[in-house]
Amino acid sequence: MIFSSEYVSLAVAYLGYIFYLAAVRHPRLGAYHLHVADFMSGIFPHYLDRTTMLWTGSYAVTPIAGFLATALLLVAASGLIASRQDL
């Protein structure tokens, strides 16, 4: 084990979020709308009609599938890490 403090997970999560914010705002990734807050608000990718606040004709299946796949990957990775530890 590299670090044994209980605050390591907080530090890793905070640093991971900072790097995530920097990565999704990178100019080369700007066309993919990877920021979760922009997607959930419906403002930036324009999946919602601003006048009615209803879904437009183009559904956001691809970003939803990407976010779901990322969440499942993180859960699987954390499960593998936790199963290797002696509890």
Backbone as CSV, one residue per row, in Angstrom:
resi,resn,N_x,N_y,N_z,CA_x,CA_y,CA_z,C_x,C_y,C_z
1,MET,0.850,-1.169,0.000,0.000,0.000,0.000,0.899,1.237,0.000
2,ILE,0.600,2.180,-0.862,1.432,3.373,-0.979,1.094,4.367,0.131
3,PHE,-0.174,4.691,0.283,-0.615,5.650,1.295,-1.627,4.961,2.208
4,SER,-1.547,5.243,3.484,-2.449,4.568,4.417,-3.430,5.517,5.102
5,SER,-3.404,6.776,4.778,-4.298,7.732,5.418,-5.714,7.615,4.845
6,GLU,-6.694,7.964,5.644,-8.073,7.918,5.171,-8.427,9.110,4.298
7,TYR,-7.554,10.098,4.220,-7.810,11.286,3.408,-7.222,11.182,2.009
8,VAL,-6.578,10.071,1.698,-5.984,9.900,0.382,-7.070,9.851,-0.688
9,SER,-8.171,9.176,-0.417,-9.245,9.094,-1.409,-9.834,10.473,-1.697
10,LEU,-9.938,11.314,-0.683,-10.425,12.675,-0.895,-9.463,13.464,-1.776
11,ALA,-8.178,13.349,-1.520,-7.183,14.063,-2.313,-7.168,13.560,-3.753
12,VAL,-7.265,12.254,-3.943,-7.272,11.692,-5.295,-8.525,12.119,-6.047
13,ALA,-9.672,12.115,-5.387,-10.913,12.545,-6.027,-10.853,14.020,-6.400
14,TYR,-10.317,14.840,-5.522,-10.216,16.272,-5.812,-9.271,16.522,-6.980
15,LEU,-8.110,15.903,-6.969,-7.158,16.077,-8.066,-7.707,15.505,-9.372
16,GLY,-8.405,14.385,-9.291,-9.024,13.822,-10.484,-10.057,14.754,-11.084
17,TYR,-10.842,15.402,-10.230,-11.850,16.343,-10.726,-11.202,17.570,-11.349
18,ILE,-10.113,18.049,-10.778,-9.402,19.198,-11.352,-8.860,18.846,-12.734
19,PHE,-8.255,17.662,-12.870,-7.745,17.246,-14.175,-8.880,16.995,-15.166
20,TYR,-10.021,16.502,-14.679,-11.188,16.312,-15.535,-11.664,17.652,-16.094
21,LEU,-11.770,18.655,-15.231,-12.205,19.981,-15.688,-11.247,20.570,-16.703
22,ALA,-9.948,20.373,-16.481,-8.960,20.877,-17.428,-9.047,20.131,-18.759
23,ALA,-9.303,18.833,-18.708,-9.346,18.039,-19.935,-10.574,18.361,-20.781
24,VAL,-11.736,18.526,-20.153,-12.944,18.763,-20.943,-12.990,20.173,-21.514
25,ARG,-12.215,21.076,-20.981,-12.159,22.437,-21.524,-11.018,22.620,-22.527
26,HIS,-10.308,21.534,-22.827,-9.212,21.617,-23.793,-9.789,21.910,-25.178
27,PRO,-9.150,22.776,-25.967,-9.713,23.145,-27.281,-9.923,21.959,-28.230
28,ARG,-9.056,20.963,-28.187,-9.209,19.822,-29.097,-10.394,18.935,-28.726
29,LEU,-10.827,18.969,-27.474,-11.965,18.163,-27.031,-13.264,18.958,-26.984
30,GLY,-13.228,20.219,-27.389,-14.399,21.087,-27.302,-15.579,20.640,-28.141
31,ALA,-15.318,19.912,-29.225,-16.411,19.492,-30.106,-17.218,18.327,-29.539
32,TYR,-16.737,17.687,-28.474,-17.394,16.487,-27.975,-18.338,16.732,-26.800
33,HIS,-18.349,17.899,-26.225,-19.241,18.250,-25.111,-19.134,17.239,-23.976
34,LEU,-17.959,17.112,-23.400,-17.703,16.104,-22.383,-17.981,16.566,-20.957
35,HIS,-18.269,17.828,-20.747,-18.505,18.313,-19.397,-19.908,17.892,-18.956
36,VAL,-19.987,17.186,-17.856,-21.259,16.633,-17.382,-22.241,17.748,-17.041
37,ALA,-21.767,18.834,-16.450,-22.669,19.928,-16.084,-23.269,20.584,-17.319
38,ASP,-22.488,20.725,-18.381,-23.033,21.288,-19.619,-24.088,20.369,-20.220
39,PHE,-23.855,19.079,-20.146,-24.833,18.137,-20.687,-26.110,18.133,-19.857
40,MET,-25.980,18.088,-18.541,-27.151,17.987,-17.671,-28.011,19.245,-17.706
41,SER,-27.400,20.411,-17.944,-28.191,21.635,-18.008,-28.942,21.739,-19.329
42,GLY,-28.425,21.086,-20.387,-29.079,21.143,-21.686,-28.793,22.405,-22.450
43,ILE,-27.984,23.291,-21.905,-27.738,24.574,-22.549,-26.685,24.463,-23.643
44,PHE,-25.546,23.863,-23.333,-24.437,23.881,-24.277,-24.639,22.959,-25.475
45,PRO,-24.971,21.686,-25.297,-25.144,20.836,-26.472,-26.465,21.043,-27.203
46,HIS,-27.348,21.828,-26.659,-28.638,22.161,-27.276,-29.505,20.928,-27.507
47,TYR,-29.620,20.104,-26.501,-30.542,18.976,-26.570,-31.936,19.375,-26.116
48,LEU,-32.021,20.514,-25.455,-33.320,21.000,-24.994,-33.718,22.237,-25.778
49,ASP,-35.006,22.381,-26.034,-35.534,23.599,-26.636,-35.673,24.632,-25.527
50,ARG,-35.055,25.770,-25.688,-35.043,26.774,-24.616,-36.411,27.388,-24.352
51,THR,-37.280,27.394,-25.328,-38.588,28.013,-25.118,-39.534,27.088,-24.366
52,THR,-39.494,25.792,-24.688,-40.403,24.849,-24.037,-39.723,24.011,-22.964
53,MET,-38.375,24.008,-22.937,-37.575,23.184,-22.029,-37.923,21.699,-22.172
54,LEU,-38.194,21.276,-23.417,-38.450,19.883,-23.737,-37.336,19.385,-24.649
55,TRP,-37.175,18.051,-24.741,-36.163,17.467,-25.620,-36.459,17.851,-27.058
56,THR,-35.399,18.104,-27.816,-35.553,18.368,-29.245,-35.591,17.037,-29.981
57,GLY,-35.596,17.086,-31.296,-35.668,15.867,-32.089,-34.445,14.981,-31.966
58,SER,-33.298,15.559,-31.634,-32.081,14.749,-31.523,-31.843,14.397,-30.058
59,TYR,-31.963,13.115,-29.753,-31.741,12.681,-28.389,-30.260,12.502,-28.129
60,ALA,-29.871,12.584,-26.902,-28.469,12.527,-26.505,-28.091,11.114,-26.083
61,VAL,-28.282,10.155,-26.957,-28.013,8.767,-26.606,-26.518,8.521,-26.471
62,THR,-25.724,9.085,-27.366,-24.280,8.854,-27.329,-23.636,9.393,-26.058
63,PRO,-23.883,10.645,-25.652,-23.283,11.097,-24.386,-23.781,10.324,-23.170
64,ILE,-25.056,9.964,-23.163,-25.586,9.195,-22.034,-24.897,7.834,-21.961
65,ALA,-24.716,7.180,-23.102,-24.028,5.893,-23.130,-22.575,6.046,-22.692
66,GLY,-21.935,7.133,-23.093,-20.550,7.373,-22.676,-20.424,7.599,-21.188
67,PHE,-21.327,8.393,-20.622,-21.294,8.642,-19.179,-21.607,7.365,-18.398
68,LEU,-22.541,6.559,-18.891,-22.875,5.304,-18.232,-21.703,4.325,-18.292
69,ALA,-21.047,4.240,-19.455,-19.891,3.348,-19.587,-18.751,3.780,-18.672
70,THR,-18.530,5.078,-18.559,-17.491,5.577,-17.660,-17.818,5.267,-16.212
71,ALA,-19.069,5.446,-15.823,-19.472,5.138,-14.448,-19.308,3.649,-14.146
72,LEU,-19.697,2.792,-15.079,-19.541,1.353,-14.867,-18.072,0.953,-14.805
73,LEU,-17.243,1.585,-15.614,-15.810,1.309,-15.575,-15.204,1.709,-14.233
74,LEU,-15.601,2.860,-13.701,-15.095,3.302,-12.402,-15.575,2.392,-11.273
75,VAL,-16.821,1.941,-11.331,-17.330,1.029,-10.311,-16.606,-0.308,-10.375
76,ALA,-16.363,-0.808,-11.583,-15.651,-2.081,-11.730,-14.211,-1.970,-11.236
77,ALA,-13.552,-0.854,-11.565,-12.169,-0.660,-11.110,-12.106,-0.555,-9.595
78,SER,-13.036,0.172,-8.996,-13.019,0.291,-7.537,-13.357,-1.035,-6.870
79,GLY,-14.217,-1.830,-7.500,-14.523,-3.153,-6.965,-13.307,-4.081,-6.998
80,LEU,-12.553,-4.030,-8.078,-11.325,-4.854,-8.162,-10.291,-4.424,-7.142
81,ILE,-10.152,-3.118,-6.963,-9.186,-2.623,-5.987,-9.607,-3.007,-4.574
82,ALA,-10.893,-2.866,-4.276,-11.381,-3.190,-2.938,-11.310,-4.694,-2.652
83,SER,-11.504,-5.515,-3.676,-11.465,-6.958,-3.437,-10.050,-7.470,-3.181
84,ARG,-9.038,-6.737,-3.637,-7.656,-7.150,-3.394,-7.158,-6.752,-2.019
85,GLN,-7.854,-5.861,-1.349,-7.416,-5.402,-0.036,-7.861,-6.376,1.045
86,ASP,-7.055,-6.478,2.053,-7.372,-7.343,3.190,-8.252,-6.555,4.147
87,LEU,-9.531,-6.860,4.177,-10.460,-6.090,5.025,-10.620,-6.704,6.385
